[in-house]
Amino acid sequence: GYNGTGSDESELASRHAKDLGISYTVSHLDTHEVGASFAELCASRDEPISDIAGPALAAVAKMAHENGVPVLLNGVGGDEWFWGYDWVRKLGAFAYGNSLGPSHIQKKYSLRSLSPKVTPAGFAQWLETAGGLKTQSQIRHYVNRFSTDDSYPIALYQFQPGYPHINKSILKLYGQSVTETDSRICVPKEPAKIAGYYMSALCDTYLRANSLTQTDRLGMHYSVEMRTPLVDYRLAEYVMSTRMNGDGFRGSHPKSELRMAANSVLSQEILSRPKKGFVPPVRDWLRSIWVENEDVIRDPELLLASGLLDPSALRKELSSPLHRSGRVNQMSLRLVSLELWLRGLVSNNS
């Protein structure tokens, strides 16, 4: 669970464990400790992974080690294989409709939203994207610009909130040395296989570079074996070779097949819960990280020593973990994580 604002699900987890007859241990992450241990966390991940979920994953592995639990099962891969990410479902549906023609988009696969989510970030995103209409126009332009006779790019991370800011920050940090910041994923022009292409793209990017790597390294750091049953190659082959991979954005609910498979094991309370993102007190954690690592943030000596980044732009980016709107500054978090990771490398090699 979490101390402070956020979504504390420890009570629900405890109740569910009781129903299954499983012994459990409850631990609450302290905001101050998250900030104080962040440098160690960055070093223990071995790779320069910037993910605010890291403190929670590390806490689980640490608690398992302290309680003599040698193996942990996790649900990594469930969102990728069973369409758990709502933003991916929407982009996949729009890409599918766009490949069939404008009439299909207007009837069924539009990104348009008549009302925003009732949160400050949701309202800001709704305004920035003109209720989804601006995003649709940007995706069409993106696809038309980079399409060839045989392939076209799929819309993915480039159209997430925060990506435009990251793009602008890269250009300011690197100046004239960077002329292209977009990493395109191009696929054959086969509309019937779009679902599979999206799954493959997620697995080749976020799943492999972040989720699997982070859970594996943090498990090893605390001498705990992290097992990921949902990325078993036989399950992956089954999903990709059946209709499962094509129903994710055509009317079915998120993770519908996974929920069906777990129907005899999990309670209806769990099965009927809507998908929720990782929602600890992120802003409180970030403020704590900035306070506890103030000296590093004020003087990011290893990033500066690289000679690759503009010093003025770097310091401006690191000045706050949050934008004025209250949104998380994803670039500043990446830069701090990179500096702390580099310092961990230097310390281990000295």
Secondary structure, 3 states (H helix, E strand, C coil): CECCCCCCCHHHHHHHHHHHCCCCCCCCECHHHHHHCHHHHHHHCCCCCCCCCHHHHHHHHHHHHHCCCCEEECCCCHHHHCCCCHHHHHHHHHHHHHHHCHHHHHHHHCCCCCCCCCCHHHHHHHHHCCCCHHHHHHHHHHHHHHCCCCEEECCCHHHCCCHHHHHHHHHHHHHHHCCCCCCCCEEECCHHHHHHHHHHHHHHHHHHHHHHHHHHHHHHHCCCEEECHHHCHHHHHHHHCCHHHHCCCCCCCCCHHHHHHCCCCCCHHHHCCCCCCCCCCHHHHHHHHHHHCHHHHHCCHHHHHCCCCCHHHHHHHCCCCECCCCCECHHHHHHHHHHHHHHHHHHHHC
